Amino acid sequence: MSTALTCLAILVLGILITGTSIMLVRRFVPERLRGNEERREPVFAFAGVLYALVIGFVLAYALDGYQTAETAAGTEADSVNALSRAATLFDAESRDRIGHELICYSRAVIDDEWPLLHSGHRSELTTAANDRLFQSFGKLGRTNPDNSALSSSLERVSDLNKARATRLLKSNTFLPTMFWVFMVAGGLMLILYATVLKGREPIRGQVLFILPVTLLLLCSIYLVGVFEQPFRGPNALEPVAMERALSSVTEFIPDPRADRPCP
């Protein structure tokens, strides 16, 4: 959904909620209980501040998870790039074998694993490619135990595995249900309370006061929903970094055999 359509949907929903709230208060709340009395304002202010603090905390948590997933995807792609450069420090056979495994790993991440992240699953094809890459460096370790380039490469392999593990973890991490209950139920309570406070105003005055509150609450909940899951929704992360790494590796490895079909 485009940004314009999203904004329009939030506006329409806000108008519907505002209208429903005004109708319910006018029908079920006696007129003597409506109005902006002095004793009610502190209660509304306290509830609003408490709700804002919780929303801010939840949004910060969701945004942190989104940024962590984005950073992990970038680190994973950087590791693939660095390993392709390090492969040139070994013999031609090892260089081409490692280049081939890096290409296969990148393809598996882009074509097979990334679509699965939407449902929080990992790709067995990517896991197999990762295992073959590790075995290739393990074979080098048996023949070149004191090679400094190999030690550096093994660190990069470790970074790649950690980044992938973080990416997979963030694809299957959800906010506790109670947070959603609080955000939705608390938001509706605030809207109804605001309607009661302005219950003696003309409808136009009520709408001008309540609609902005409703829209702010809806936007806050929407942002939490967008950033809670980094790999789904309108702002889902795409494998752009890994696509660039794949292009770089394919161009950098000189032997065309490295670009042969993957297992």
Backbone as CSV, one residue per row, in Angstrom:
resi,resn,N_x,N_y,N_z,CA_x,CA_y,CA_z,C_x,C_y,C_z
1,MET,0.858,-1.198,0.000,0.000,0.000,0.000,0.887,1.238,0.000
2,SER,0.585,2.183,-0.877,1.382,3.393,-0.968,1.156,4.284,0.244
3,THR,2.047,5.266,0.406,1.935,6.180,1.542,0.644,6.979,1.491
4,ALA,0.262,7.422,0.282,-0.965,8.210,0.142,-2.190,7.397,0.533
5,LEU,-2.246,6.139,0.097,-3.384,5.282,0.440,-3.412,4.970,1.929
6,THR,-2.232,4.792,2.508,-2.157,4.530,3.950,-2.687,5.721,4.731
7,CYS,-2.264,6.912,4.357,-2.742,8.125,5.032,-4.249,8.279,4.885
8,LEU,-4.754,7.981,3.682,-6.194,8.081,3.443,-6.954,7.073,4.303
9,ALA,-6.420,5.847,4.402,-7.074,4.814,5.209,-7.097,5.205,6.686
10,ILE,-5.988,5.779,7.181,-5.941,6.215,8.574,-6.937,7.347,8.814
11,LEU,-7.028,8.278,7.844,-7.968,9.393,7.978,-9.413,8.894,8.020
12,VAL,-9.755,7.973,7.110,-11.121,7.437,7.080,-11.435,6.690,8.370
13,LEU,-10.501,5.859,8.823,-10.717,5.125,10.072,-10.848,6.078,11.250
14,GLY,-10.032,7.143,11.245,-10.116,8.130,12.318,-11.470,8.825,12.354
15,ILE,-11.989,9.150,11.181,-13.305,9.790,11.107,-14.391,8.842,11.615
16,LEU,-14.302,7.572,11.228,-15.289,6.590,11.674,-15.256,6.404,13.192
17,ILE,-14.049,6.309,13.750,-13.926,6.124,15.204,-14.428,7.361,15.935
18,THR,-14.062,8.526,15.424,-14.517,9.769,16.048,-16.040,9.873,16.022
19,GLY,-16.628,9.607,14.865,-18.085,9.666,14.752,-18.774,8.662,15.655
20,THR,-18.227,7.443,15.722,-18.809,6.416,16.591,-18.712,6.811,18.056
21,SER,-17.570,7.381,18.440,-17.381,7.810,19.823,-18.377,8.901,20.207
22,ILE,-18.559,9.882,19.335,-19.519,10.967,19.608,-20.936,10.406,19.730
23,MET,-21.281,9.487,18.847,-22.620,8.899,18.873,-22.854,8.117,20.168
24,LEU,-21.872,7.324,20.570,-22.017,6.517,21.787,-22.149,7.384,23.035
25,VAL,-21.314,8.435,23.110,-21.370,9.309,24.282,-22.695,10.054,24.333
26,ARG,-23.151,10.566,23.213,-24.423,11.295,23.188,-25.602,10.382,23.539
27,ARG,-25.472,9.099,23.223,-26.594,8.198,23.454,-26.595,7.582,24.854
28,PHE,-25.411,7.255,25.380,-25.359,6.481,26.612,-24.848,7.259,27.827
29,VAL,-24.233,8.418,27.630,-23.718,9.188,28.770,-24.669,10.349,29.044
30,PRO,-25.241,10.410,30.245,-26.144,11.530,30.569,-25.445,12.874,30.413
31,GLU,-26.193,13.882,30.031,-25.606,15.198,29.768,-24.953,15.790,31.003
32,ARG,-25.485,15.478,32.177,-24.906,16.044,33.405,-23.509,15.494,33.690
33,LEU,-23.170,14.351,33.084,-21.842,13.776,33.287,-20.843,14.207,32.221
34,ARG,-21.315,14.923,31.239,-20.415,15.390,30.191,-19.881,16.770,30.555
35,GLY,-18.833,17.157,29.874,-18.308,18.504,30.060,-16.888,18.510,30.569
36,ASN,-16.261,19.647,30.394,-14.853,19.808,30.740,-14.710,20.329,32.165
37,GLU,-15.090,19.488,33.112,-14.991,19.898,34.507,-13.546,19.853,34.979
38,GLU,-13.248,20.702,35.945,-11.872,20.842,36.421,-11.324,19.542,36.989
39,ARG,-12.159,18.762,37.640,-11.679,17.540,38.285,-11.396,16.428,37.276
40,ARG,-11.908,16.537,36.050,-11.707,15.499,35.060,-10.442,15.715,34.221
41,GLU,-10.053,16.967,34.086,-8.883,17.266,33.250,-7.608,16.592,33.751
42,PRO,-7.302,16.607,35.074,-6.080,15.933,35.529,-6.092,14.429,35.243
43,VAL,-7.263,13.812,35.336,-7.357,12.382,35.053,-7.035,12.116,33.582
44,PHE,-7.605,12.937,32.695,-7.331,12.775,31.266,-5.858,13.034,30.960
45,ALA,-5.288,14.057,31.595,-3.877,14.376,31.368,-2.975,13.240,31.851
46,PHE,-3.280,12.686,33.018,-2.469,11.582,33.548,-2.560,10.361,32.636
47,ALA,-3.790,10.023,32.208,-3.965,8.876,31.321,-3.250,9.091,29.994
48,GLY,-3.308,10.320,29.477,-2.644,10.617,28.214,-1.137,10.502,28.308
49,VAL,-0.574,11.009,29.410,0.880,10.922,29.596,1.319,9.472,29.765
50,LEU,0.564,8.700,30.545,0.897,7.291,30.738,0.844,6.525,29.417
51,TYR,-0.196,6.799,28.647,-0.331,6.125,27.352,0.815,6.517,26.418
52,ALA,1.166,7.791,26.401,2.260,8.262,25.537,3.589,7.616,25.925
53,LEU,3.825,7.452,27.226,5.074,6.821,27.677,5.156,5.373,27.212
54,VAL,4.056,4.644,27.360,4.067,3.245,26.943,4.223,3.131,25.431
55,ILE,3.488,3.955,24.684,3.605,3.937,23.226,5.034,4.281,22.807
56,GLY,5.629,5.283,23.465,7.003,5.650,23.139,7.972,4.510,23.397
57,PHE,7.780,3.817,24.517,8.643,2.678,24.844,8.482,1.563,23.821
58,VAL,7.246,1.232,23.487,6.990,0.144,22.543,7.517,0.505,21.154
59,LEU,7.311,1.748,20.735,7.794,2.174,19.428,9.325,2.143,19.376
60,ALA,9.976,2.574,20.455,11.440,2.524,20.503,11.937,1.080,20.432
61,TYR,11.237,0.179,21.117,11.601,-1.242,21.082,11.452,-1.806,19.669
62,ALA,10.321,-1.499,19.030,10.079,-1.997,17.678,11.094,-1.417,16.689
63,LEU,11.389,-0.126,16.806,12.338,0.520,15.904,13.744,-0.041,16.102
64,ASP,14.112,-0.329,17.353,15.421,-0.918,17.625,15.547,-2.289,16.963
65,GLY,14.484,-3.096,17.042,14.507,-4.401,16.388,14.615,-4.277,14.875
66,TYR,13.933,-3.301,14.311,13.994,-3.064,12.863,15.410,-2.677,12.445
67,GLN,16.016,-1.764,13.197,17.368,-1.315,12.872,18.385,-2.431,13.068
68,THR,18.168,-3.281,14.079,19.064,-4.421,14.305,19.017,-5.383,13.129
69,ALA,17.807,-5.654,12.638,17.669,-6.537,11.483,18.326,-5.930,10.243
70,GLU,18.158,-4.637,10.057,18.763,-3.956,8.916,20.288,-3.999,8.995
71,THR,20.827,-3.772,10.194,22.274,-3.821,10.387,22.813,-5.227,10.163
72,ALA,22.082,-6.234,10.650,22.514,-7.624,10.473,22.558,-7.998,8.997
73,ALA,21.552,-7.577,8.239,21.541,-7.864,6.804,22.727,-7.199,6.108
74,GLY,23.066,-5.973,6.529,24.217,-5.286,5.951,25.530,-5.959,6.314
75,THR,25.659,-6.389,7.575,26.873,-7.079,8.020,27.055,-8.393,7.279
76,GLU,25.956,-9.102,7.072,26.009,-10.372,6.342,26.512,-10.152,4.919
77,ALA,25.990,-9.139,4.258,26.423,-8.844,2.892,27.878,-8.377,2.854
78,ASP,28.276,-7.563,3.826,29.669,-7.109,3.891,30.617,-8.291,4.089
79,SER,30.198,-9.265,4.884,31.029,-10.446,5.118,31.221,-11.241,3.831
80,VAL,30.172,-11.374,3.053,30.274,-12.066,1.764,31.258,-11.332,0.854
81,ASN,31.158,-10.013,0.819,32.067,-9.214,-0.001,33.509,-9.384,0.449
82,ALA,33.737,-9.280,1.769,35.097,-9.385,2.300,35.683,-10.776,2.058
83,LEU,34.870,-11.807,2.176,35.365,-13.169,1.958,35.744,-13.388,0.503
84,SER,35.036,-12.753,-0.416,35.401,-12.898,-1.827,36.761,-12.268,-2.105
85,ARG,37.068,-11.182,-1.404,38.389,-10.548,-1.549,39.470,-11.388,-0.893
86,ALA,39.153,-11.944,0.270,40.134,-12.770,0.974,40.439,-14.045,0.202
87,ALA,39.499,-14.516,-0.588,39.714,-15.755,-1.350,40.853,-15.631,-2.343
88,THR,41.147,-14.413,-2.792,42.228,-14.217,-3.766,43.599,-14.468,-3.150
89,LEU,43.670,-14.566,-1.820,44.946,-14.808,-1.143,45.310,-16.282,-1.096
90,PHE,44.400,-17.142,-1.552,44.662,-18.575,-1.547,44.964,-19.056,-2.960
91,ASP,45.201,-20.337,-3.089,45.503,-20.890,-4.409,44.267,-20.820,-5.302
92,ALA,44.490,-21.012,-6.627,43.416,-20.816,-7.598,42.235,-21.743,-7.355
93,GLU,42.517,-23.005,-7.014,41.426,-23.961,-6.781,40.570,-23.537,-5.580
94,SER,41.227,-23.152,-4.488,40.495,-22.726,-3.289,39.743,-21.438,-3.546
95,ARG,40.371,-20.515,-4.270,39.735,-19.236,-4.575,38.440,-19.432,-5.348
96,ASP,38.482,-20.283,-6.367,37.296,-20.485,-7.192,36.224,-21.273,-6.454
97,ARG,36.657,-22.227,-5.597,35.667,-22.987,-4.823,34.952,-22.084,-3.831
98,ILE,35.717,-21.221,-3.148,35.112,-20.291,-2.186,34.222,-19.282,-2.889
99,GLY,34.699,-18.789,-4.050,33.875,-17.854,-4.812,32.552,-18.473,-5.214
100,HIS,32.611,-19.738,-5.617,31.379,-20.443,-5.997,30.448,-20.578,-4.790
101,GLU,30.985,-20.934,-3.641,30.147,-21.094,-2.445,29.537,-19.767,-2.006
102,LEU,30.291,-18.689,-2.151,29.758,-17.365,-1.796,28.626,-16.963,-2.736
103,ILE,28.786,-17.246,-4.016,27.726,-16.942,-4.976,26.473,-17.759,-4.661
104,CYS,26.673,-19.036,-4.354,25.527,-19.901,-4.031,24.838,-19.440,-2.754
105,TYR,25.631,-19.029,-1.771,25.039,-18.557,-0.521,24.212,-17.292,-0.761
106,SER,24.766,-16.368,-1.515,24.064,-15.116,-1.796,22.761,-15.375,-2.551
107,ARG,22.817,-16.250,-3.540,21.607,-16.576,-4.296,20.550,-17.221,-3.401
108,ALA,21.001,-18.104,-2.515,20.055,-18.784,-1.626,19.377,-17.794,-0.689
109,VAL,20.152,-16.824,-0.178,19.575,-15.813,0.715,18.539,-14.974,-0.029
110,ILE,18.889,-14.527,-1.225,18.016,-13.618,-1.982,16.761,-14.329,-2.493
111,ASP,16.967,-15.482,-3.130,15.861,-16.132,-3.843,15.037,-17.080,-2.977
112,ASP,15.666,-17.685,-1.977,14.964,-18.722,-1.217,14.634,-18.302,0.214
113,GLU,15.612,-17.721,0.912,15.374,-17.446,2.331,14.606,-16.152,2.559
114,TRP,14.896,-15.131,1.785,14.246,-13.837,2.034,12.721,-13.909,1.954
115,PRO,12.147,-14.588,0.940,10.678,-14.707,0.928,10.129,-15.443,2.141
116,LEU,10.929,-16.365,2.721,10.469,-17.131,3.888,10.478,-16.305,5.158
117,LEU,11.250,-15.221,5.172,11.321,-14.389,6.372,9.967,-13.776,6.712
118,HIS,9.112,-13.637,5.716,7.766,-13.086,5.948,7.002,-13.918,6.972
119,SER,7.245,-15.228,6.951,6.567,-16.116,7.898,7.484,-16.577,9.026
120,GLY,8.678,-15.992,9.119,9.582,-16.308,10.220,10.326,-17.621,10.079
121,HIS,10.481,-18.127,8.835,11.156,-19.403,8.620,12.517,-19.188,7.957
122,ARG,13.372,-20.173,8.105,14.668,-20.122,7.452,14.695,-21.066,6.264
123,SER,15.706,-20.903,5.426,15.839,-21.709,4.217,16.875,-22.805,4.431
124,GLU,16.477,-24.039,4.162,17.429,-25.147,4.265,18.481,-25.048,3.170
125,LEU,18.098,-24.473,2.045,19.050,-24.280,0.949,20.167,-23.327,1.380
126,THR,19.796,-22.256,2.094,20.798,-21.310,2.589,21.661,-21.947,3.654
127,THR,21.057,-22.744,4.525,21.826,-23.438,5.560,22.845,-24.381,4.936
128,ALA,22.440,-25.103,3.889,23.362,-26.016,3.217,24.511,-25.249,2.559
129,ALA,24.197,-24.107,1.946,25.240,-23.290,1.325,26.201,-22.755,2.374
130,ASN,25.676,-22.374,3.520,26.516,-21.889,4.610,27.436,-22.999,5.122
131,ASP,26.903,-24.218,5.233,27.711,-25.351,5.696,28.837,-25.658,4.713
132,ARG,28.532,-25.605,3.429,29.576,-25.871,2.430,30.663,-24.805,2.481
133,LEU,30.259,-23.553,2.707,31.245,-22.475,2.815,32.162,-22.706,4.008
134,PHE,31.580,-23.097,5.134,32.384,-23.367,6.327,33.322,-24.547,6.090
135,GLN,32.834,-25.572,5.401,33.671,-26.739,5.117,34.834,-26.385,4.200
136,SER,34.594,-25.456,3.287,35.678,-25.029,2.389,36.801,-24.366,3.166
137,PHE,36.439,-23.509,4.100,37.482,-22.877,4.932,38.085,-23.874,5.907
138,GLY,37.293,-24.854,6.352,37.844,-25.891,7.218,38.888,-26.719,6.503
139,LYS,38.662,-26.992,5.243,39.636,-27.727,4.440,40.920,-26.924,4.292
140,LEU,40.793,-25.617,4.114,41.973,-24.760,4.043,42.722,-24.763,5.368
141,GLY,41.987,-24.832,6.472,42.622,-24.825,7.789,43.475,-26.050,8.024
142,ARG,43.099,-27.170,7.424,43.892,-28.389,7.593,45.178,-28.350,6.777
143,THR,45.151,-27.585,5.680,46.343,-27.518,4.820,47.176,-26.261,5.080
144,ASN,46.567,-25.228,5.657,47.285,-23.970,5.943,46.974,-23.518,7.372
145,PRO,47.414,-24.262,8.372,47.019,-23.962,9.755,47.524,-22.620,10.277
146,ASP,48.627,-22.122,9.733,49.222,-20.884,10.254,49.019,-19.689,9.323
147,ASN,48.096,-19.783,8.426,47.853,-18.721,7.451,47.054,-17.589,8.112
148,SER,47.617,-16.381,8.148,46.936,-15.244,8.778,45.673,-14.845,8.005
149,ALA,45.717,-14.982,6.663,44.547,-14.673,5.855,43.393,-15.616,6.186
150,LEU,43.744,-16.879,6.489,42.710,-17.849,6.855,42.070,-17.470,8.187
151,SER,42.874,-17.035,9.150,42.335,-16.631,10.451,41.358,-15.471,10.306
152,SER,41.751,-14.491,9.488,40.866,-13.356,9.240,39.582,-13.789,8.538
153,SER,39.714,-14.730,7.608,38.540,-15.209,6.875,37.594,-15.963,7.797
154,LEU,38.147,-16.757,8.712,37.298,-17.487,9.653,36.520,-16.532,10.558
155,GLU,37.130,-15.414,10.902,36.410,-14.397,11.685,35.245,-13.822,10.879
156,ARG,35.483,-13.623,9.592,34.417,-13.114,8.728,33.287,-14.142,8.581
157,VAL,33.655,-15.412,8.502,32.635,-16.466,8.436,31.797,-16.460,9.708
158,SER,32.471,-16.260,10.842,31.753,-16.173,12.114,30.815,-14.968,12.131
159,ASP,31.290,-13.827,11.616,30.439,-12.639,11.540,29.218,-12.899,10.654
160,LEU,29.439,-13.588,9.553,28.336,-13.894,8.643,27.287,-14.759,9.340
161,ASN,27.752,-15.787,10.076,26.816,-16.673,10.766,26.039,-15.933,11.853
162,LYS,26.726,-15.057,12.588,26.046,-14.290,13.638,25.016,-13.336,13.041
163,ALA,25.384,-12.695,11.928,24.454,-11.764,11.279,23.228,-12.496,10.760
164,ARG,23.435,-13.662,10.175,22.283,-14.430,9.681,21.399,-14.878,10.850
165,ALA,22.021,-15.315,11.939,21.241,-15.742,13.100,20.404,-14.588,13.657
166,THR,20.989,-13.397,13.687,20.250,-12.224,14.162,19.101,-11.900,13.224
167,ARG,19.361,-11.962,11.937,18.308,-11.686,10.943,17.147,-12.668,11.093
168,LEU,17.465,-13.946,11.266,16.414,-14.952,11.433,15.646,-14.748,12.735
169,LEU,16.365,-14.368,13.782,15.715,-14.145,15.074,14.726,-12.990,14.983
170,LYS,15.131,-11.899,14.347,14.260,-10.728,14.249,13.062,-10.974,13.341
171,SER,13.171,-11.933,12.435,12.026,-12.238,11.574,10.936,-12.992,12.320
172,ASN,11.267,-13.520,13.501,10.296,-14.321,14.255,10.111,-13.789,15.673
173,THR,10.316,-12.481,15.832,10.149,-11.844,17.142,8.920,-10.946,17.102
174,PHE,8.030,-11.139,18.073,6.780,-10.386,18.092,6.620,-9.675,19.433
175,LEU,5.885,-8.583,19.419,5.530,-7.913,20.657,4.567,-8.778,21.451
176,PRO,4.669,-8.774,22.779,3.694,-9.512,23.589,2.273,-9.014,23.314
177,THR,1.327,-9.920,23.383,-0.066,-9.584,23.090,-0.595,-8.475,23.985
178,MET,-0.143,-8.456,25.237,-0.643,-7.457,26.187,-0.307,-6.040,25.739
179,PHE,0.789,-5.868,25.032,1.114,-4.533,24.515,0.065,-4.080,23.515
180,TRP,-0.342,-4.985,22.633,-1.359,-4.635,21.644,-2.701,-4.363,22.313
181,VAL,-3.028,-5.172,23.327,-4.280,-4.946,24.061,-4.268,-3.567,24.711
182,PHE,-3.126,-3.229,25.320,-3.034,-1.918,25.984,-3.135,-0.793,24.970
183,MET,-2.428,-0.910,23.837,-2.424,0.174,22.856,-3.803,0.400,22.259
184,VAL,-4.483,-0.680,21.896,-5.789,-0.546,21.252,-6.853,-0.144,22.268
185,ALA,-6.950,-0.912,23.370,-7.979,-0.615,24.376,-7.718,0.735,25.039
186,GLY,-6.461,1.021,25.353,-6.132,2.306,25.971,-6.418,3.470,25.051
187,GLY,-6.133,3.296,23.761,-6.428,4.355,22.804,-7.918,4.636,22.697
188,LEU,-8.720,3.573,22.657,-10.174,3.759,22.591,-10.709,4.436,23.854
189,MET,-10.154,4.063,25.005,-10.587,4.691,26.252,-10.270,6.188,26.256
190,LEU,-9.087,6.547,25.765,-8.727,7.966,25.706,-9.656,8.741,24.769
191,ILE,-9.997,8.125,23.642,-10.895,8.793,22.694,-12.275,9.004,23.319
192,LEU,-12.786,7.982,23.995,-14.088,8.114,24.647,-14.045,9.158,25.755
193,TYR,-12.964,9.178,26.521,-12.832,10.162,27.601,-12.783,11.579,27.030
194,ALA,-12.032,11.746,25.929,-11.972,13.063,25.293,-13.349,13.480,24.789
195,THR,-14.108,12.512,24.320,-15.463,12.820,23.846,-16.362,13.251,24.999
196,VAL,-16.204,12.595,26.142,-16.983,12.980,27.320,-16.625,14.397,27.766
197,LEU,-15.325,14.718,27.753,-14.894,16.054,28.165,-15.493,17.140,27.266
198,LYS,-15.673,16.832,26.004,-16.248,17.790,25.053,-17.700,17.455,24.725
199,GLY,-18.347,16.764,25.648,-19.689,16.274,25.392,-20.746,17.338,25.262
200,ARG,-20.510,18.544,25.771,-21.500,19.620,25.680,-21.217,20.578,24.526
201,GLU,-20.169,20.305,23.788,-19.826,21.140,22.638,-20.712,20.779,21.447
202,PRO,-20.878,21.680,20.495,-21.529,21.312,19.230,-20.703,20.226,18.528
203,ILE,-21.344,19.525,17.625,-20.666,18.414,16.951,-19.389,18.877,16.253
204,ARG,-19.425,20.057,15.628,-18.231,20.550,14.939,-17.075,20.751,15.922
205,GLY,-17.391,21.309,17.092,-16.353,21.503,18.106,-15.817,20.179,18.614
206,GLN,-16.695,19.197,18.770,-16.241,17.878,19.211,-15.304,17.244,18.188
207,VAL,-15.683,17.338,16.922,-14.855,16.743,15.870,-13.479,17.411,15.819
208,LEU,-13.444,18.734,15.917,-12.168,19.455,15.863,-11.254,19.095,17.030
209,PHE,-11.836,18.708,18.154,-11.035,18.351,19.319,-10.655,16.873,19.322
210,ILE,-11.577,16.010,18.934,-11.386,14.565,19.090,-10.653,13.945,17.896
211,LEU,-10.935,14.428,16.684,-10.332,13.819,15.491,-8.799,13.856,15.519
212,PRO,-8.150,14.992,15.864,-6.679,14.973,15.934,-6.151,13.961,16.944
213,VAL,-6.836,13.839,18.089,-6.413,12.850,19.091,-6.500,11.443,18.508
214,THR,-7.607,11.160,17.830,-7.802,9.839,17.230,-6.735,9.547,16.179
215,LEU,-6.450,10.526,15.329,-5.460,10.320,14.266,-4.063,10.090,14.836
216,LEU,-3.705,10.819,15.881,-2.396,10.627,16.509,-2.272,9.227,17.105
217,LEU,-3.323,8.769,17.753,-3.302,7.424,18.330,-3.198,6.363,17.235
218,LEU,-3.960,6.531,16.158,-3.907,5.569,15.055,-2.538,5.544,14.399
219,CYS,-1.953,6.722,14.200,-0.612,6.787,13.592,0.434,6.114,14.475
220,SER,0.320,6.299,15.777,1.270,5.679,16.701,1.178,4.160,16.641
221,ILE,-0.049,3.642,16.670,-0.235,2.188,16.604,0.230,1.650,15.250
222,TYR,-0.048,2.403,14.192,0.380,1.974,12.859,1.911,1.891,12.772
223,LEU,2.607,2.875,13.329,4.064,2.859,13.286,4.634,1.672,14.057
224,VAL,4.039,1.364,15.184,4.481,0.186,15.936,4.287,-1.067,15.094
225,GLY,3.127,-1.183,14.436,2.866,-2.342,13.592,3.832,-2.450,12.421
226,VAL,4.212,-1.316,11.847,5.129,-1.316,10.707,6.522,-1.779,11.118
227,PHE,7.021,-1.283,12.239,8.401,-1.567,12.634,8.541,-2.824,13.489
228,GLU,7.412,-3.383,13.922,7.509,-4.594,14.755,8.115,-5.750,13.972
229,GLN,7.711,-5.887,12.705,8.200,-6.970,11.859,9.011,-6.398,10.702
230,PRO,10.354,-6.533,10.751,11.202,-5.904,9.723,11.028,-6.482,8.323
231,PHE,10.532,-7.725,8.231,10.515,-8.386,6.924,9.107,-8.592,6.368
232,ARG,8.154,-7.845,6.892,6.807,-7.909,6.342,6.156,-6.545,6.448
233,GLY,5.084,-6.354,5.724,4.385,-5.082,5.792,4.877,-4.088,4.757
234,PRO,4.355,-2.877,4.808,4.672,-1.869,3.784,6.103,-1.365,3.836
235,ASN,6.776,-1.537,4.964,8.145,-1.040,5.092,9.139,-2.184,5.260
236,ALA,8.811,-3.347,4.688,9.644,-4.535,4.842,11.031,-4.326,4.227
237,LEU,12.040,-4.865,4.894,13.410,-4.788,4.383,13.548,-5.674,3.145
238,GLU,14.326,-5.216,2.199,14.593,-5.969,0.978,16.072,-6.371,0.947
239,PRO,16.409,-7.456,0.227,17.802,-7.936,0.204,18.710,-7.106,-0.713
240,VAL,18.614,-5.792,-0.600,19.382,-4.920,-1.495,20.884,-5.089,-1.267
241,ALA,21.295,-5.139,0.008,22.725,-5.263,0.317,23.289,-6.581,-0.209
242,MET,22.542,-7.667,-0.060,23.028,-8.965,-0.536,23.029,-9.020,-2.056
243,GLU,22.088,-8.361,-2.693,22.084,-8.308,-4.166,23.330,-7.588,-4.674
244,ARG,23.701,-6.512,-3.991,24.922,-5.797,-4.382,26.147,-6.655,-4.128
245,ALA,26.151,-7.387,-3.015,27.281,-8.263,-2.714,27.396,-9.363,-3.762
246,LEU,26.270,-9.932,-4.174,26.288,-10.979,-5.196,26.852,-10.435,-6.503
247,SER,26.418,-9.251,-6.886,26.934,-8.641,-8.113,28.434,-8.392,-8.014
248,SER,28.876,-7.933,-6.839,30.294,-7.649,-6.637,31.135,-8.924,-6.693
249,VAL,30.654,-9.978,-6.029,31.397,-11.240,-6.017,31.469,-11.831,-7.420
250,THR,30.368,-11.799,-8.134,30.328,-12.362,-9.489,31.311,-11.646,-10.406
251,GLU,31.441,-10.342,-10.244,32.365,-9.573,-11.076,33.810,-9.722,-10.613
252,PHE,34.001,-9.929,-9.310,35.361,-9.925,-8.774,36.077,-11.255,-8.980
253,ILE,35.344,-12.373,-8.822,35.977,-13.678,-8.996,36.283,-13.876,-10.484
254,PRO,37.557,-14.001,-10.867,37.915,-14.000,-12.287,37.549,-15.280,-13.021
255,ASP,37.519,-16.424,-12.333,37.273,-17.691,-13.003,35.774,-17.868,-13.254
256,PRO,35.349,-18.016,-14.497,33.913,-18.164,-14.778,33.310,-19.430,-14.173
257,ARG,34.164,-20.405,-13.794,33.632,-21.618,-13.179,32.988,-21.331,-11.827
258,ALA,33.390,-20.232,-11.197,32.816,-19.887,-9.894,31.338,-19.549,-10.023
259,ASP,30.910,-19.162,-11.215,29.516,-18.775,-11.442,28.697,-19.923,-12.031
260,ARG,29.158,-21.160,-11.815,28.420,-22.316,-12.314,27.167,-22.546,-11.474
261,PRO,26.230,-23.371,-11.940,24.993,-23.632,-11.182,25.274,-24.165,-9.785
262,CYS,24.423,-23.794,-8.867,24.584,-24.217,-7.472,23.937,-25.564,-7.243
263,PRO,24.385,-26.296,-6.228,23.776,-27.602,-5.904,22.318,-27.439,-5.534
